[in-house]
Amino acid sequence: MGYGFTIVQAWLLWNYTKALELMDSCLEDSCVKSEVLRCIQVGLLCVQKFPEDRPDISSAAFMLANKGATLPQPKQPGFFIERSTADTEPLSRQEESHTENVVTITMMVGR
């Protein structure tokens, strides 16, 4: 599956209250399910369609670190592509909306 499909799958499973199906079954006995759901929820908050709806990094870290913090319900992701039953065009040929994040890391090296 491609990157966009994973977000769509997570979004759909979240909406059907089946988000734990995203977790690898080998982790079922060794994890705290409420923490897994919280991570999925924060992840979905971070990929919402409109940038102003997305939390900044410090807010996302706060949400992950504070179990008592109430989290908003995520809105539709920006990578979500709806298909109608009448749609015969293969998904890979449909226009997708995306954002591009560029990161530059500079490492200082002494002489």
MMTF fields as JSON, N, C-alpha, C and O atoms, coordinates in Angstrom:
{
  "mmtfVersion": "1.0.0",
  "mmtfProducer": "UNKNOWN",
  "numBonds": 443,
  "numAtoms": 444,
  "numGroups": 111,
  "numChains": 1,
  "numModels": 1,
  "chainsPerModel": [1],
  "groupsPerChain": [111],
  "chainIdList": ["A"],
  "bondAtomList": [4, 2, 8, 6, 12, 10, 16, 14, 20, 18, 24, 22, 28, 26, 32, 30, 36, 34, 40, 38, 44, 42, 48, 46, 52, 50, 56, 54, 60, 58, 64, 62, 68, 66, 72, 70, 76, 74, 80, 78, 84, 82, 88, 86, 92, 90, 96, 94, 100, 98, 104, 102, 108, 106, 112, 110, 116, 114, 120, 118, 124, 122, 128, 126, 132, 130, 136, 134, 140, 138, 144, 142, 148, 146, 152, 150, 156, 154, 160, 158, 164, 162, 168, 166, 172, 170, 176, 174, 180, 178, 184, 182, 188, 186, 192, 190, 196, 194, 200, 198, 204, 202, 208, 206, 212, 210, 216, 214, 220, 218, 224, 222, 228, 226, 232, 230, 236, 234, 240, 238, 244, 242, 248, 246, 252, 250, 256, 254, 260, 258, 264, 262, 268, 266, 272, 270, 276, 274, 280, 278, 284, 282, 288, 286, 292, 290, 296, 294, 300, 298, 304, 302, 308, 306, 312, 310, 316, 314, 320, 318, 324, 322, 328, 326, 332, 330, 336, 334, 340, 338, 344, 342, 348, 346, 352, 350, 356, 354, 360, 358, 364, 362, 368, 366, 372, 370, 376, 374, 380, 378, 384, 382, 388, 386, 392, 390, 396, 394, 400, 398, 404, 402, 408, 406, 412, 410, 416, 414, 420, 418, 424, 422, 428, 426, 432, 430, 436, 434, 440, 438],
  "bondOrderList": [1, 1, 1, 1, 1, 1, 1, 1, 1, 1, 1, 1, 1, 1, 1, 1, 1, 1, 1, 1, 1, 1, 1, 1, 1, 1, 1, 1, 1, 1, 1, 1, 1, 1, 1, 1, 1, 1, 1, 1, 1, 1, 1, 1, 1, 1, 1, 1, 1, 1, 1, 1, 1, 1, 1, 1, 1, 1, 1, 1, 1, 1, 1, 1, 1, 1, 1, 1, 1, 1, 1, 1, 1, 1, 1, 1, 1, 1, 1, 1, 1, 1, 1, 1, 1, 1, 1, 1, 1, 1, 1, 1, 1, 1, 1, 1, 1, 1, 1, 1, 1, 1, 1, 1, 1, 1, 1, 1, 1, 1],
  "groupList": [{"groupName": "MET", "atomNameList": ["N", "CA", "C", "O"], "elementList": ["N", "C", "C", "O"], "formalChargeList": [0, 0, 0, 0], "bondAtomList": [1, 0, 2, 1, 3, 2], "bondOrderList": [1, 1, 2], "singleLetterCode": "M", "chemCompType": "L-PEPTIDE LINKING"}, {"groupName": "GLY", "atomNameList": ["N", "CA", "C", "O"], "elementList": ["N", "C", "C", "O"], "formalChargeList": [0, 0, 0, 0], "bondAtomList": [1, 0, 2, 1, 3, 2], "bondOrderList": [1, 1, 2], "singleLetterCode": "G", "chemCompType": "PEPTIDE LINKING"}, {"groupName": "TYR", "atomNameList": ["N", "CA", "C", "O"], "elementList": ["N", "C", "C", "O"], "formalChargeList": [0, 0, 0, 0], "bondAtomList": [1, 0, 2, 1, 3, 2], "bondOrderList": [1, 1, 2], "singleLetterCode": "Y", "chemCompType": "L-PEPTIDE LINKING"}, {"groupName": "PHE", "atomNameList": ["N", "CA", "C", "O"], "elementList": ["N", "C", "C", "O"], "formalChargeList": [0, 0, 0, 0], "bondAtomList": [1, 0, 2, 1, 3, 2], "bondOrderList": [1, 1, 2], "singleLetterCode": "F", "chemCompType": "L-PEPTIDE LINKING"}, {"groupName": "THR", "atomNameList": ["N", "CA", "C", "O"], "elementList": ["N", "C", "C", "O"], "formalChargeList": [0, 0, 0, 0], "bondAtomList": [1, 0, 2, 1, 3, 2], "bondOrderList": [1, 1, 2], "singleLetterCode": "T", "chemCompType": "L-PEPTIDE LINKING"}, {"groupName": "ILE", "atomNameList": ["N", "CA", "C", "O"], "elementList": ["N", "C", "C", "O"], "formalChargeList": [0, 0, 0, 0], "bondAtomList": [1, 0, 2, 1, 3, 2], "bondOrderList": [1, 1, 2], "singleLetterCode": "I", "chemCompType": "L-PEPTIDE LINKING"}, {"groupName": "VAL", "atomNameList": ["N", "CA", "C", "O"], "elementList": ["N", "C", "C", "O"], "formalChargeList": [0, 0, 0, 0], "bondAtomList": [1, 0, 2, 1, 3, 2], "bondOrderList": [1, 1, 2], "singleLetterCode": "V", "chemCompType": "L-PEPTIDE LINKING"}, {"groupName": "GLN", "atomNameList": ["N", "CA", "C", "O"], "elementList": ["N", "C", "C", "O"], "formalChargeList": [0, 0, 0, 0], "bondAtomList": [1, 0, 2, 1, 3, 2], "bondOrderList": [1, 1, 2], "singleLetterCode": "Q", "chemCompType": "L-PEPTIDE LINKING"}, {"groupName": "ALA", "atomNameList": ["N", "CA", "C", "O"], "elementList": ["N", "C", "C", "O"], "formalChargeList": [0, 0, 0, 0], "bondAtomList": [1, 0, 2, 1, 3, 2], "bondOrderList": [1, 1, 2], "singleLetterCode": "A", "chemCompType": "L-PEPTIDE LINKING"}, {"groupName": "TRP", "atomNameList": ["N", "CA", "C", "O"], "elementList": ["N", "C", "C", "O"], "formalChargeList": [0, 0, 0, 0], "bondAtomList": [1, 0, 2, 1, 3, 2], "bondOrderList": [1, 1, 2], "singleLetterCode": "W", "chemCompType": "L-PEPTIDE LINKING"}, {"groupName": "LEU", "atomNameList": ["N", "CA", "C", "O"], "elementList": ["N", "C", "C", "O"], "formalChargeList": [0, 0, 0, 0], "bondAtomList": [1, 0, 2, 1, 3, 2], "bondOrderList": [1, 1, 2], "singleLetterCode": "L", "chemCompType": "L-PEPTIDE LINKING"}, {"groupName": "ASN", "atomNameList": ["N", "CA", "C", "O"], "elementList": ["N", "C", "C", "O"], "formalChargeList": [0, 0, 0, 0], "bondAtomList": [1, 0, 2, 1, 3, 2], "bondOrderList": [1, 1, 2], "singleLetterCode": "N", "chemCompType": "L-PEPTIDE LINKING"}, {"groupName": "LYS", "atomNameList": ["N", "CA", "C", "O"], "elementList": ["N", "C", "C", "O"], "formalChargeList": [0, 0, 0, 0], "bondAtomList": [1, 0, 2, 1, 3, 2], "bondOrderList": [1, 1, 2], "singleLetterCode": "K", "chemCompType": "L-PEPTIDE LINKING"}, {"groupName": "GLU", "atomNameList": ["N", "CA", "C", "O"], "elementList": ["N", "C", "C", "O"], "formalChargeList": [0, 0, 0, 0], "bondAtomList": [1, 0, 2, 1, 3, 2], "bondOrderList": [1, 1, 2], "singleLetterCode": "E", "chemCompType": "L-PEPTIDE LINKING"}, {"groupName": "ASP", "atomNameList": ["N", "CA", "C", "O"], "elementList": ["N", "C", "C", "O"], "formalChargeList": [0, 0, 0, 0], "bondAtomList": [1, 0, 2, 1, 3, 2], "bondOrderList": [1, 1, 2], "singleLetterCode": "D", "chemCompType": "L-PEPTIDE LINKING"}, {"groupName": "SER", "atomNameList": ["N", "CA", "C", "O"], "elementList": ["N", "C", "C", "O"], "formalChargeList": [0, 0, 0, 0], "bondAtomList": [1, 0, 2, 1, 3, 2], "bondOrderList": [1, 1, 2], "singleLetterCode": "S", "chemCompType": "L-PEPTIDE LINKING"}, {"groupName": "CYS", "atomNameList": ["N", "CA", "C", "O"], "elementList": ["N", "C", "C", "O"], "formalChargeList": [0, 0, 0, 0], "bondAtomList": [1, 0, 2, 1, 3, 2], "bondOrderList": [1, 1, 2], "singleLetterCode": "C", "chemCompType": "L-PEPTIDE LINKING"}, {"groupName": "ARG", "atomNameList": ["N", "CA", "C", "O"], "elementList": ["N", "C", "C", "O"], "formalChargeList": [0, 0, 0, 0], "bondAtomList": [1, 0, 2, 1, 3, 2], "bondOrderList": [1, 1, 2], "singleLetterCode": "R", "chemCompType": "L-PEPTIDE LINKING"}, {"groupName": "PRO", "atomNameList": ["N", "CA", "C", "O"], "elementList": ["N", "C", "C", "O"], "formalChargeList": [0, 0, 0, 0], "bondAtomList": [1, 0, 2, 1, 3, 2], "bondOrderList": [1, 1, 2], "singleLetterCode": "P", "chemCompType": "L-PEPTIDE LINKING"}, {"groupName": "HIS", "atomNameList": ["N", "CA", "C", "O"], "elementList": ["N", "C", "C", "O"], "formalChargeList": [0, 0, 0, 0], "bondAtomList": [1, 0, 2, 1, 3, 2], "bondOrderList": [1, 1, 2], "singleLetterCode": "H", "chemCompType": "L-PEPTIDE LINKING"}],
  "groupTypeList": [0, 1, 2, 1, 3, 4, 5, 6, 7, 8, 9, 10, 10, 9, 11, 2, 4, 12, 8, 10, 13, 10, 0, 14, 15, 16, 10, 13, 14, 15, 16, 6, 12, 15, 13, 6, 10, 17, 16, 5, 7, 6, 1, 10, 10, 16, 6, 7, 12, 3, 18, 13, 14, 17, 18, 14, 5, 15, 15, 8, 8, 3, 0, 10, 8, 11, 12, 1, 8, 4, 10, 18, 7, 18, 12, 7, 18, 1, 3, 3, 5, 13, 17, 15, 4, 8, 14, 4, 13, 18, 10, 15, 17, 7, 13, 13, 15, 19, 4, 13, 11, 6, 6, 4, 5, 4, 0, 0, 6, 1, 17],
  "groupIdList": [1, 2, 3, 4, 5, 6, 7, 8, 9, 10, 11, 12, 13, 14, 15, 16, 17, 18, 19, 20, 21, 22, 23, 24, 25, 26, 27, 28, 29, 30, 31, 32, 33, 34, 35, 36, 37, 38, 39, 40, 41, 42, 43, 44, 45, 46, 47, 48, 49, 50, 51, 52, 53, 54, 55, 56, 57, 58, 59, 60, 61, 62, 63, 64, 65, 66, 67, 68, 69, 70, 71, 72, 73, 74, 75, 76, 77, 78, 79, 80, 81, 82, 83, 84, 85, 86, 87, 88, 89, 90, 91, 92, 93, 94, 95, 96, 97, 98, 99, 100, 101, 102, 103, 104, 105, 106, 107, 108, 109, 110, 111],
  "secStructList": [7, 7, 2, 2, 2, 2, 2, 2, 2, 2, 2, 2, 2, 2, 2, 6, 6, 7, 4, 4, 4, 4, 1, 7, 4, 4, 4, 6, 6, 6, 1, 7, 2, 2, 2, 2, 2, 2, 2, 2, 2, 2, 2, 2, 2, 2, 6, 5, 1, 1, 4, 4, 4, 1, 7, 7, 2, 2, 2, 2, 2, 2, 2, 2, 2, 7, 6, 6, 1, 7, 7, 7, 7, 7, 7, 7, 5, 6, 6, 7, 7, 7, 7, 7, 6, 6, 7, 7, 1, 7, 4, 4, 4, 1, 7, 7, 7, 7, 7, 7, 7, 7, 7, 7, 7, 7, 7, 7, 7, 7, 7],
  "xCoordList": [0.834, 0.0, 0.874, 1.948, 0.423, 1.141, 0.815, -0.089, 1.554, 1.407, -0.023, -0.574, -0.628, -1.987, -3.015, -3.974, -2.833, -3.778, -3.761, -4.81, -2.633, -2.53, -3.304, -3.973, -3.223, -3.962, -5.455, -6.235, -5.856, -7.27, -7.756, -8.828, -6.975, -7.358, -7.476, -8.439, -6.525, -6.575, -7.806, -8.488, -8.087, -9.239, -10.546, -11.413, -10.671, -11.896, -12.05, -13.141, -10.985, -11.053, -11.372, -12.127, -10.807, -11.103, -12.602, -13.223, -13.164, -14.578, -15.503, -16.628, -15.036, -15.839, -15.46, -15.798, -14.752, -14.262, -13.549, -13.721, -12.747, -11.958, -10.477, -9.742, -10.045, -8.675, -7.625, -6.504, -7.963, -6.985, -6.593, -5.598, -7.377, -7.023, -5.763, -5.175, -5.348, -4.106, -2.876, -1.792, -3.054, -1.942, -1.574, -2.455, -0.306, 0.158, -0.323, -0.201, -0.86, -1.431, -0.408, -0.79, 0.876, 1.89, 2.048, 2.664, 1.501, 1.603, 0.407, 0.43, -0.628, -1.872, -1.693, -2.341, -0.836, -0.673, 0.328, 0.425, 1.073, 2.134, 1.936, 2.876, 0.742, 0.54, -0.669, -1.482, -0.759, -1.922, -2.777, -2.395, -3.929, -4.759, -5.183, -5.286, -5.427, -5.823, -4.679, -4.926, -3.433, -2.283, -2.119, -1.75, -2.397, -2.339, -3.387, -3.098, -4.611, -5.677, -5.333, -5.637, -4.697, -4.293, -3.263, -3.34, -2.31, -1.292, -1.93, -1.559, -2.882, -3.577, -4.347, -4.324, -5.033, -5.817, -4.924, -5.256, -3.804, -2.877, -2.321, -2.185, -2.005, -1.533, -2.55, -2.2, -3.819, -4.874, -5.077, -5.397, -4.893, -4.979, -3.873, -4.077, -2.718, -1.566, -1.66, -0.899, -2.574, -2.696, -4.046, -4.473, -4.714, -5.999, -5.818, -4.743, -6.884, -6.845, -6.338, -5.513, -6.821, -6.448, -5.351, -5.502, -4.254, -3.129, -3.52, -2.944, -4.494, -4.888, -5.578, -5.682, -6.044, -6.651, -5.614, -5.89, -4.423, -3.369, -2.67, -2.422, -2.351, -1.603, -0.142, 0.399, 0.491, 1.927, 2.642, 2.008, 3.933, 4.683, 4.633, 4.551, 4.68, 4.637, 3.27, 3.182, 2.202, 0.862, 0.715, 0.134, 1.24, 1.17, 1.943, 1.47, 3.121, 3.907, 3.164, 3.168, 2.528, 1.739, 0.602, 0.36, -0.098, -1.218, -0.76, -1.46, 0.408, 0.925, 1.401, 1.254, 1.97, 2.56, 1.547, 1.791, 0.427, -0.543, -1.811, -2.692, -1.881, -3.014, -4.342, -5.383, -4.322, -5.554, -6.061, -7.193, -5.238, -5.636, -6.744, -6.656, -7.769, -8.867, -8.459, -8.035, -8.59, -8.205, -9.431, -10.475, -9.311, -10.428, -10.551, -9.597, -11.714, -11.901, -11.236, -11.41, -10.481, -9.835, -10.852, -11.899, -10.497, -11.294, -10.663, -9.588, -11.321, -10.857, -9.419, -9.071, -8.583, -7.197, -7.108, -8.009, -6.021, -5.792, -5.529, -5.667, -5.154, -4.822, -5.997, -5.838, -7.181, -8.35, -8.93, -9.176, -9.149, -9.724, -10.968, -10.888, -12.126, -13.37, -13.606, -13.311, -14.14, -14.473, -15.939, -16.43, -16.624, -18.014, -18.037, -17.059, -19.144, -19.254, -19.264, -18.926, -19.649, -19.664, -18.287, -18.097, -17.333, -15.991, -15.233, -14.967, -14.887, -14.191, -12.713, -11.972, -12.278, -10.893, -10.041, -10.407, -8.924, -8.052, -7.577, -7.323, -7.459, -7.09, -5.76, -5.6, -4.808, -3.49, -3.547, -2.626, -4.602, -4.71, -5.533, -5.598, -6.166, -6.947, -6.015, -4.904, -6.476, -5.688, -5.69, -6.75, -4.539, -4.421, -3.917, -3.072, -4.446, -3.928, -2.852, -3.008, -1.776, -0.706, 0.055, -0.015, 0.775, 1.666, 3.075, 3.266, 4.044, 5.425, 6.156, 6.129, 6.798, 7.578, 9.052, 9.459, 9.836, 11.255, 12.012, 11.757, 12.934, 13.723, 15.197, 15.646, 15.929, 17.374, 18.036, 17.689, 18.996, 19.727, 21.187, 21.797, 21.738, 23.143, 23.906, 23.551, 24.937, 25.755, 27.058, 27.755, 27.37, 28.601, 29.744, 29.629, 30.824, 31.98, 33.199, 33.503, 33.89, 35.105, 36.265, 36.292, 37.224, 38.405, 39.537, 40.612],
  "yCoordList": [-1.194, 0.0, 1.252, 1.265, 2.278, 3.541, 4.38, 4.054, 5.462, 6.351, 6.862, 6.802, 7.359, 7.891, 6.854, 7.18, 5.624, 4.583, 4.307, 4.018, 4.385, 4.141, 5.188, 4.857, 6.432, 7.5, 7.303, 7.467, 6.953, 6.702, 5.534, 5.602, 4.471, 3.304, 3.682, 3.285, 4.433, 4.848, 5.713, 5.535, 6.639, 7.527, 6.727, 6.944, 5.808, 5.012, 4.11, 4.013, 3.458, 2.601, 3.428, 2.977, 4.631, 5.516, 5.834, 5.782, 6.157, 6.512, 5.342, 5.54, 4.137, 2.949, 2.342, 1.195, 3.129, 2.711, 1.362, 0.509, 1.196, -0.023, 0.311, -0.45, 1.436, 1.907, 0.931, 0.911, 0.125, -0.834, -1.893, -2.597, -2.004, -2.942, -2.498, -3.28, -1.244, -0.759, -1.326, -1.388, -1.736, -2.228, -3.656, -4.47, -3.948, -5.294, -6.238, -5.933, -7.364, -8.31, -8.841, -9.268, -8.824, -9.318, -8.391, -8.774, -7.178, -6.218, -6.258, -5.612, -7.002, -6.983, -7.239, -6.584, -8.169, -8.525, -7.651, -7.727, -6.823, -6.057, -4.545, -3.795, -4.088, -2.65, -2.217, -3.035, -0.921, -0.324, 0.236, 1.204, -0.375, -0.027, 1.437, 2.044, 2.009, 3.421, 4.318, 5.363, 3.916, 4.687, 4.556, 5.515, 3.359, 3.157, 4.036, 4.699, 4.038, 4.862, 6.339, 7.095, 6.751, 8.153, 8.518, 9.598, 7.639, 7.893, 7.989, 8.852, 7.113, 7.16, 8.467, 9.11, 8.86, 10.091, 11.307, 12.169, 11.382, 12.501, 12.482, 13.532, 11.305, 11.198, 11.727, 12.439, 11.378, 11.869, 13.38, 14.061, 13.9, 15.349, 16.067, 17.171, 15.434, 16.04, 16.028, 16.731, 15.247, 15.184, 15.717, 15.41, 16.519, 17.087, 17.945, 18.49, 18.051, 18.716, 20.154, 20.559, 20.924, 22.332, 22.543, 22.127, 23.183, 23.391, 24.052, 23.738, 24.964, 25.644, 24.689, 25.004, 23.539, 22.543, 21.635, 20.996, 21.573, 20.67, 21.267, 22.472, 20.428, 20.939, 21.183, 20.515, 22.147, 22.319, 21.215, 20.479, 21.1, 19.984, 19.972, 18.904, 21.142, 21.168, 20.725, 20.061, 21.086, 20.645, 19.139, 18.457, 18.625, 17.181, 16.42, 15.398, 16.913, 16.265, 16.316, 15.339, 17.446, 17.575, 16.555, 15.898, 16.421, 15.481, 14.045, 13.257, 13.716, 12.356, 12.091, 10.98, 13.109, 12.934, 13.014, 12.468, 13.675, 13.894, 13.097, 13.504, 11.953, 11.048, 11.687, 11.3, 12.65, 13.294, 14.387, 14.847, 14.808, 15.88, 15.396, 14.31, 16.201, 15.876, 16.264, 17.392, 15.325, 15.572, 15.837, 15.217, 16.757, 16.966, 15.781, 15.03, 15.627, 14.586, 15.045, 16.19, 14.162, 14.557, 14.783, 14.139, 15.723, 15.985, 15.222, 14.64, 15.228, 14.491, 14.858, 16.039, 13.857, 14.138, 14.816, 14.701, 15.515, 16.172, 15.205, 15.571, 13.981, 12.996, 12.089, 11.099, 12.409, 11.549, 11.698, 12.812, 10.579, 10.579, 9.707, 8.506, 10.326, 9.568, 9.03, 9.691, 7.83, 7.232, 6.847, 6.271, 7.158, 6.731, 5.378, 4.985, 4.672, 3.364, 3.496, 2.547, 4.67, 4.894, 5.257, 5.337, 5.475, 5.889, 4.689, 3.731, 4.738, 3.616, 3.902, 3.006, 5.099, 5.523, 4.845, 4.901, 4.21, 3.64, 4.735, 5.865, 4.403, 5.372, 6.054, 7.244, 5.319, 5.898, 6.991, 7.803, 7.032, 8.032, 9.23, 10.227, 9.157, 10.28, 11.347, 11.052, 12.581, 13.68, 13.595, 13.463, 13.668, 13.631, 14.977, 15.606, 15.413, 16.634, 16.23, 15.237, 16.977, 16.65, 17.916, 18.952, 17.774, 18.849, 18.285, 17.076, 19.142, 18.705, 19.412, 20.638, 18.637, 19.198, 18.945, 17.808, 19.997, 19.885, 20.184, 21.193, 19.314, 19.481, 19.482, 18.64, 20.41, 20.464, 20.314, 21.004, 19.398, 19.183, 19.501, 18.944, 20.385, 20.768, 20.22, 20.491, 19.462, 18.891, 19.691, 19.85, 20.186, 20.946, 19.949, 19.066, 20.103, 19.226, 20.108, 21.008, 19.836, 20.595, 20.155, 19.035, 21.044, 20.71, 20.288, 19.969],
  "zCoordList": [0.0, 0.0, 0.0, 0.602, -0.66, -0.682, 0.534, 1.303, 0.702, 1.847, 2.008, 3.107, 0.941, 0.99, 1.401, 2.101, 0.984, 1.337, 2.832, 3.407, 3.463, 4.889, 5.675, 6.654, 5.265, 5.939, 5.742, 6.68, 4.531, 4.261, 5.111, 5.713, 5.16, 5.952, 7.422, 8.078, 7.951, 9.357, 9.619, 10.628, 8.72, 8.867, 8.877, 9.724, 7.932, 7.854, 9.075, 9.636, 9.488, 10.675, 11.919, 12.78, 12.024, 13.157, 13.2, 14.262, 12.061, 11.989, 12.295, 12.753, 12.044, 12.344, 13.698, 13.991, 14.522, 15.843, 15.789, 16.66, 14.745, 14.578, 14.393, 13.764, 14.934, 14.719, 15.237, 14.728, 16.235, 16.755, 15.727, 15.902, 14.656, 13.594, 12.848, 12.101, 13.05, 12.449, 13.15, 12.569, 14.394, 15.204, 14.782, 14.506, 14.735, 14.425, 15.518, 16.704, 15.128, 16.088, 17.094, 18.183, 16.754, 17.695, 18.899, 19.894, 18.822, 19.925, 20.873, 21.92, 20.524, 21.291, 22.784, 23.601, 23.149, 24.56, 25.298, 26.523, 24.576, 25.224, 25.164, 25.426, 24.826, 24.718, 25.538, 25.967, 25.739, 26.4, 25.268, 24.61, 25.05, 23.896, 23.887, 22.821, 25.059, 25.094, 24.606, 24.005, 24.861, 24.381, 22.869, 22.193, 22.345, 20.894, 20.215, 19.219, 20.76, 20.196, 20.264, 19.342, 21.358, 21.514, 20.445, 19.859, 20.188, 19.155, 17.776, 16.98, 17.489, 16.206, 16.084, 15.035, 17.16, 17.143, 16.907, 16.094, 17.604, 17.419, 15.994, 15.367, 15.488, 14.107, 13.119, 12.178, 13.333, 12.442, 12.587, 11.612, 13.793, 13.983, 13.193, 12.689, 13.095, 12.42, 10.896, 10.231, 10.331, 8.871, 8.379, 7.266, 9.219, 8.812, 7.565, 7.316, 6.794, 5.493, 5.564, 4.745, 6.53, 6.605, 7.648, 8.797, 7.257, 8.167, 9.491, 10.533, 9.457, 10.697, 11.681, 12.867, 11.213, 12.098, 12.741, 13.756, 12.154, 12.643, 13.862, 13.906, 14.854, 16.01, 15.63, 14.748, 16.306, 16.097, 16.875, 17.631, 16.696, 17.275, 18.802, 19.408, 19.422, 20.888, 21.399, 22.431, 20.687, 21.077, 20.889, 21.733, 19.787, 19.537, 20.617, 21.114, 20.978, 22.036, 23.37, 24.119, 23.67, 24.897, 24.905, 25.918, 23.771, 23.68, 23.913, 24.55, 23.397, 23.56, 24.987, 25.496, 25.629, 26.956, 28.09, 29.165, 27.878, 28.956, 28.714, 27.957, 29.376, 29.2, 29.577, 29.048, 30.475, 30.92, 29.997, 30.145, 29.049, 28.137, 27.204, 26.631, 27.062, 26.152, 24.739, 24.49, 23.826, 22.441, 21.584, 21.783, 20.627, 19.7, 18.747, 18.545, 18.177, 17.167, 15.874, 15.458, 15.242, 13.987, 12.878, 12.812, 12.011, 10.815, 9.655, 9.797, 8.536, 7.366, 7.007, 6.981, 6.731, 6.343, 4.986, 4.155, 4.779, 3.509, 2.375, 1.208, 2.693, 1.675, 1.363, 0.649, 1.886, 1.73, 0.337, -0.124, -0.331, -1.672, -1.62, -1.362, -1.869, -1.875, -3.275, -4.271, -3.333, -4.623, -4.612, -3.642, -5.672, -5.796, -6.492, -7.127, -6.373, -7.013, -8.531, -9.238, -9.037, -10.478, -11.029, -12.242, -10.132, -10.538, -11.093, -10.367, -12.367, -12.982, -13.206, -13.61, -12.96, -13.122, -12.045, -10.872, -12.396, -11.358, -10.397, -10.816, -9.131, -8.101, -8.413, -8.143, -8.975, -9.239, -10.306, -10.393, -11.116, -12.158, -11.716, -12.436, -10.544, -10.052, -9.503, -9.062, -9.535, -8.998, -7.479, -6.867, -6.878, -5.428, -4.938, -5.575, -3.795, -3.203, -2.21, -1.499, -2.152, -1.215, -0.832, -1.493, 0.258, 0.659, 0.653, 0.789, 0.499, 0.488, 1.619, 1.722, 2.454, 3.537, 3.233, 2.997, 3.24, 2.967, 4.249, 4.906, 4.602, 5.809, 5.425, 4.646, 5.964, 5.764, 7.122, 8.08, 7.187, 8.441, 8.177, 7.265, 8.964, 8.838, 10.016, 11.163, 9.759, 10.82, 10.889, 9.887, 12.068, 12.264, 12.522, 13.371, 11.79, 11.943, 12.194, 11.411, 13.297, 13.609, 12.756, 12.245, 12.604, 11.794, 12.654, 12.146]
}
